[in-house]
Amino acid sequence: MKLSVTFTLLAAVIPFALAQSPEWGQCGGIGWTGATTCVAGTVCTVQNAYYSQCLPGSASSAPATTPSSPSGPTSTAPPAPSGTGLNALAKVAGKLYFGTATDNGELSDTAYTAILDNNKEFGQITPANSMKWDATEPTRGTFTFSGGDQIANLAKTNGQLLRGHNCVWYNQLPSWVSNGQFTTADLTTVIQNHCSTLVSHYKGQVYSWDVVNEPFNDDGTWRQDVFYNTLGTSYVSIALKAARAADPNAKLYINDYNIEQSGAKATAMLNLVKQLIADGVPIDGVGFQCHFIVGEVPGTFQTVLEQFTALGLEVAITELDIRTTTPASQSALAQQQKDYQTVVQACMNVEKCVGVTVWDFTDKYSWVPSTFSGQGAACPWDQNLVKKPAYNGIVAALTS
Ligand code: G3I
């Protein structure tokens, strides 16, 4: 998309001291605070909401018009779709997106992608597996991005924001990491190289990264994994710093489950982010996974969200699903509708809750049945890609 603001207007609004970006340089996008004009012979071209670039062309000195504010529900990127649909309604309500996880194996299902690709329903997508460590660096120093690229390209094609998932997690690690006998210096290098290479590869394409995923046990103690056992808590800041250096405009998150209710685990996460902030470690947000059970949505969820935003962070619901015993009864589906409404309403009520992501939108591809025997039906669309009452619960919250 080429931009066409006249130079006269430009001179009035762009501070004179700003240098022009060189050919191929960045000239705009959410979070970009540098020059927004290009040298003669190039034109500032929006690649996506987060990255505008000076490409060879005739309309020199055109400014990027994508917003410069990196966060908050008032951001206007990507362009708001109009009409109904979860993302359209979320944006009208002042949120940044309503999104979904997806996975590469699902993308050949055309009935599925017809819904996934509709950015009135979904303005953001998260790869459920293909950016994880086992997929991206299966052997040390050898990176494979084909699966992640497929999802990233889909987001670009569809005009959807992209969430990177994830840099450092105890699960889905290749054995060279999980079984590695590392010195502290060696594992520091391993984390830095992994996070840096991964985040750099998607620089300019990712709204937010789950840099650290699930660092705590449910009792609030640190999870004993290769990272903690070798480096103690310092692995968190090592990863966050590497991610910030790799893509200064990406929002950096820590993401976990069972932190949605007041208690030891939420307190542990609060204390961690307070310490990171005090230490000057880059941290922008906390992701609440929200893998809930029908009838058991925690009553303190909104209060917990507010405890985190009070620290100056943004928050997001990153992996929402609400499971029940299968086959689901009518009464369970009715309760699930209320539960979805309650959860999304909590985000609606918290200004710095930027958006909601469901952990895939259809029961056809939910992770739940393979993990919790006899449970499922956790998503807003059923096995046959038909909307369930849960969908109406989400709509009710988004339009409240
Ligand atoms: O890639 C192999 C494939 O080669 C093999 O043929 C197949 C046979 O079962 O397994 C494939 O790996 C599976 C992988 O998903 C990719 O499909 C694993 O068995 C399976 O365990 C794995 O599950 C993923 C799970 O994370 C692993 O912990 C789910 O799809 C994914 O939705 C889930 O996502 C997590 C988030 O990352 C973090 N929060 C919790 C959430 C739900 O568990």
Boltz pocket constraint, residues with backbone or C-beta under 6 A from the ligand:
constraints:
  - pocket:
      binder: B
      contacts: [[A, 128], [A, 129], [A, 171], [A, 172], [A, 213], [A, 289], [A, 319], [A, 367]]
      max_distance: 6.0
